[in-house]
Amino acid sequence: MSRVSVVSLSKQKISLLVPCYNEERSVEASIQSCLTQSRPFDEIVFIDDCSKDKTPEILARYADRITVRRTPKNTGNKSSAQEYGLTFITGDIVVMTDADTLLNVNFAREIERGFEDRPDAVAVAGYVRSLPHNWLTLCRAFDYAIGQNIHKLAQHYLNYIFVMPGAASAFKTSIFRKHITFDHDTITEDLDFTYKIHHQKMKIVFNPKAVSMTQDPATLHDYINQMRRWFGGGWQNLVKHYRIVPMSPIRSFELGLLYAEGVIFSLLLLVIPLINIWFGFHLLLGYFVVAFPLAIVAAIIERRPAIVLAPIPSAFLIYVNAYIYLEQFTKEVILRRKNLIWFKPERLMQPIH
């Protein structure tokens, strides 16, 4: 039975869907990475959300190799552009990524393998790397390496992937259209998709060899705004989907660690130094004792030696993150001031591969 399923999967058509808005600095490199796959995509669809820069001109240069569609009017957010784009997808599998993201040459092949190895899976989560630029992207690379090689890998074996990454996710198209849909009521659509899959008791697998390289914020202002979106969207989705939490002991345990302990840890992190600065110093010292060995492992895994130094600036960011985490908890859960404004960080020029 398994062998028959694998053979049929290998014949399936794989489509790529990429929404974009004012991406003149990065979209050409993204297109090139999509076109140079070892296993070519059967269909590549770029959705221009009424860009006002040179994005339409760049897309037009590749019109003979990709499908380009323009929304009737600017939708103002990624999920609306994706919803519009999905109407043009004809593949059995739809891969979703961003116009500031570069796909590893074997990305499509590894997505295909993810579905072949687990025919019962309805979605495959890929592995995200941060494109190098400065100390902020170095810290993000450290977070990604630990988050995916420890936490997400554990989630894979526990059969509960917490979030499908927006820059590297693939779905069976028919399942997506029937069960996932777009509600546009959160600012983290990728997490909303993930909750809906779990609500249907369907399977998500993680393939760390399906690698994408994303452009993270390179300024502290953009970093703070992105973390506000991520944390705010996390609370929005927990409030929206809280009914599915008790459906699984593993899910209850994982979400309890993520949210309840997240609030407690953030409070302690910010309050302890105010009560006893000496104890706060020892708390920070304990962080370095744990972080530096992890950074060495991450540097080896990512083949990026500079990650060894990431715990130093990351020590500052954990306090920033703690404040934002509590801020968004207060706004989204206690005050119920839902924020649906999409934040788009400043893009950097990417090299053409």
Steps between C-alpha positions, in 0.01 A plus 500: 500500500778741597694426181201575279441832677862606452492426128183702453641790701808520278273580208326787672525854375671745734405868481675794664303803623687825581314819602697824468460872558772758430773236488730655237806443721450129547251353255742426215729294722191318628385423144845371405504261798157371395611439142825316578357209696647150459140380483322778306171634626220406261343843546626827647245772580600847622221724626573871479289680761494824294863592563597862452872446437682306225368161609256471203783576253722232652219243499422585137855404399428144611146475364603222261614280789264587782134591532446858615166623629410839647231544763208724389594738782755504780387255766738633764603163646669178403213261570261689271755491217547127564126441489479678166800307369362162603227536237770471231672194649450177306750273679428211734744652750535871565820643647477842664796731550584872499650734242791583733592132534754289312431129456782249521558327166359173640200658674229373262653153492506480880140618525406222260696251709321616812167399350644180351644384833174571682206455259259568789639852550293793374777756551880519509684764701839603370814633671561876515839670510566871550694678227811659659523877536576625853477412870120484492490245220778309678281475810210387286719234338586373851131491597405318180773239542400415856128532438499267201770247589372449855145627547351442155672164461351394834160627385537289185552182705218594738275551197422861584673760285417830671526727196545459126759763396360760261822494297512122453173306510327260266144368504287254308296746299165324524530472879599864530203617296255282692616525861738794551362807321584865571332691781723813504430541872857455626835651398678162491321303232759218511415423863128521421548243221685270741230511767236418238691194385527375858131570554428257214740247662711491187875447485782751448858383452826692527775457240817685612653444154237722333697819564396858431701814583293793616577867549454597864480858634837674498408792728383497861186692402404238241594218737270634774211538255547148368508353851183693580336336199625153591411517870174686437402249233589216733261628768232571237513143376501350849185698586343402167583130521502439877231231465740258333761522779339234728455260206854364544720459812810574291343815359394616846850438636677678215271802492517522878878521481489754221243738643449456875867453578583767244302756701653389830855498364459843338367648825783355705759610247385862522412517870789313666772756410280774651464308827851362527755607242755247627257212445416648159870492415522133592191431291674659200817303575293181499367596158854522361594164653217337302511719188866475404510117467178519296656771283801277430267220391295743288816637335604148402156404370461822300867510396504862611777558758377848597198345672734413788486870594121529469423449873664835581257727308220244554523571874370849425227372270357257755406800715353676196304186413376460858359852501332457158360160602329649806394808304323290238346273766353809665368646174369184336378293796423737786390816317385317183640771273558286195757640258465392136739755348759321287860606560745479211868553589743686280649267239868468418644432157559128446769355272377338179594132499 
